[in-house]
Amino acid sequence: MSDLRELYQEVILDHNKQPRNFRKLENANREAEGHNPLCGDEVTIYLDVEDGIIQDISFQGKGCAISKASASMMTAALKGKTVSESEEIFARFHALVTGEDEEPDIEELGKLAVFSGVREFPARVKCASLAWHTLRAALVQQDTPVSTE
Amino acid sequence: MTALTTRRDTKSELAYDVARVREDFPILKQRVHGKPLVYLDNAATTQKPRIVLETLDRYYKEDNANIHRGVHTLSERATRHYEEARVKIKSFLNAADAHEILFTRNATEGVNLVAQTYGRKNVREGDEIVISAMEHHSNIVPWQMLCEEKGAALRVIPMNDAGELLLEEFEKLLNPRTKLVAVVHMSNALGTVNPVEKIIQMAHRHGVPVLVDGAQAVYHRQVDVRALDADFYIFSGHKLYGPTGIGVLYGKATLLEAMPPYQGGGDMIRSVTFEKTLYNDLPHKFEAGTPHIAGGIGLGAAIDYLEGLGMERIAAYEQQVLAYGMEQLTALPGLKMIGTARDKASVLSFILDDIHPHDVGTVLDTEGIAVRTGHHCAQPVMQRFGVPATVRASLACYNTQEEIDSLVRGLRKVKEVFG
C-alpha cells in the first residue's frame, strides 16, 4: 500500500483528473504524436518555440493516470524554459523514474519529483516517459510517430 | 456446442476438488507483495502442473538426444516419447491420424504456416479471405500479408454489442471468390465461444475450407476436430498447461498432402541432391530442423494431466466460477462488462468507471492479483467497443470463487484510490 500511495500521489491523481494545458495549441509551430503500443496510450504534444524558448506548450491524448499526469506536469514545468533546459530536465526526470539516479536532486526537479514512486513499478516507466519522448520528437521534428517500444 | 460435448467423460459424475488441483501447481503457492498470488491471467498463459515440470526435467536428465536420426538408445527413446506425444494430441483432438498433427512453435506459427503454404498456393488476385471481427492479431496479420502479396481482399464477419458473430452477415460474405475462412473458436478478449460447427457447415456448403484458431478454446472445452469437420485447427501448448515454444497445427491429411512445404531443411526431406529434393511424408514434410523435443513431450504430459481431470469436468467447474464472477463483478457500481455473449467461457473483460485499465492492473498487482490490462492483441475488438483497453481476468482449472472475491475486494480498493 505504501508503494501504491508513493506511486499515485495526490498531485498525480489531481493532474490525472484535471490535466493542465490539455488542449490543441492553435499557434503551434511544432508538434509530435507518441504511442505506447503496450497499452494503447497516445499523446500529442504541441509547442510554440521562439528563439530557443518554449513560449507555450500543450497536449492532448488518452492514457493512464501516470501518463496523463506526466504530460500535464511536463507542460506546466517547461513553459518559459529554453530548449536546452528542457533537455536537462528530461535527463533528470528519466534518471528519477528509471531509478538510474539513486539520489535524485529533488530540488532541481521541483514538482516533478512526485514521480519518484514510478521506479518501484518498472512496467510503468514507459507511461511516465511517453510525453517526454514525444516532446523530444517535437523539438527535433521527427516525422514518424514516436513509440516507446 | 454439440461438437464440444459429444464425447462423454466417464468421470463427469465425480465432484471437482479444486483444492487438490491447486496442489498440482507449485507456482500458485507463492505470495506476491505479501499477499497470496491470485493468478487470473490465464488467457495469456496458464501455469504448469507438476507432472509437466517433472516430465521436462526427466527428459533432459535421462532421454535427451536428437530425434528421427540416431540408432542409439537415447535417440530412439527421445523419438518414441516425442511421437507418443503426437498420438496423445491426436486422441485429445479426436483427429483421424497422428500424421495430421504438426508441431509448430505456437498458434501464431500455425496460422502463418497455412497462410504461406495453402494460402500462397490457392489464393489469387481478386480472391477473398474471410475472418471475424474478434480475431487476435495472429489471425489477422498473416492473412493481410497474404492478401497484399496476392492482390486478394480480407472480409470481416461483424459482431453485435454482446460480442456475438452475425452469421446472417457471414452468409452474405461467402461467394465463389472466397478461398478460406479463418475464425477464432473462443475470443481471448471477450470470452465468446463461436458456433464454429455452424460456421464450418456454412463455409463447406460453398466449398470453402475453414481454419479454426483454438488457442483459447482448447483448454476450456472438449474439442473434437472431426465432429466440427474443421479443415485446420491450431493452438499453442503454453495455454494448454504445457511449455512455451510448442504449438500444434491439425490439418486434414488430404489438404496437408497437397500443400507445399513451409520451411526447408533437415527432417522434412526424403532425399536431397543438388538437382532435386524429394520431400518427406506427413507430418515431417512440415517439420524442418530439430524441433522443440522437450516441449512436445511436455505438452503430451499436460494432455495426460487434463485427461485425468476430464475436460468436461474442467469446463463445468470453470463455468460455475465464471457465472459467479459475472454476477459479482457486474454488481460493482461503475463496472462495465465487455463481452456478454450467451455462450462464453472463462474470460471477464471489463472497464471500471473512467479509470485506465493500466492503473487498475497496477493496484491489483499490489494486492497479489495478476490480470491482463491492455488491448489483448485484439485492437479491432477494442475499436468495436470504443475503448482503448480493458482489464481482463481469465480463469483456468485452478481458480476459485474465493479468488473472485479477492478480485472484487481489489477493485473496491482501486475505486478508493481513484475515487
Interface residues (C-beta under 8 A of the other chain):
Chain A: M1 D3 L4 L7 Y8 L13 L38 C39 G40 D41 K62 G63 C64 A65 I66 F121 A123 R124 C127
Chain B: H33 I355 H356 P357 H358 D359 T362 V363 T366 T373 G374 H375 Q379 M382 P388 A389 V417 F418
